[in-house]
Amino acid sequence: MKKESEAILLRIFIGESDRYKGKPLYRHLLEMFKNEGLAGATVLRAIGGFGKTSYIHSTAILQLSTDLPIVIEVVDTKEKIEMIKGKMEGIIKGGLITEEKVKIIYYEGKKEE
């Protein structure tokens, strides 16, 4: 059965070397999102990119970076996204967060027994 609804996509851009309390930041955020009951999150490791400093981070052999870009995407209701944004304050020291309205189109398949 097809379901449609409105939601918010939160996209968080950080570096692979970013940490929080000794743990990779992306891992801490992923666990926090799960513990807070968000619908889902995905962590993507980029092959290249640059940010405010304009320094290019890349997987190219001649400029191999130890700080590749990480993008975390989280989709949930506006209320849950607002709640989690408040909890992220003080955790993310540097990076970029974007937010946009999205339409969720979900096809529900057979439930596994």
Summary of the structure (lengths in Angstrom):
residues: 113
radius of gyration: 16.2
end to end distance: 17.9
largest distance: 51.2
contacts: 284
relative contact order: 0.35
helix: 22%
strand: 42%
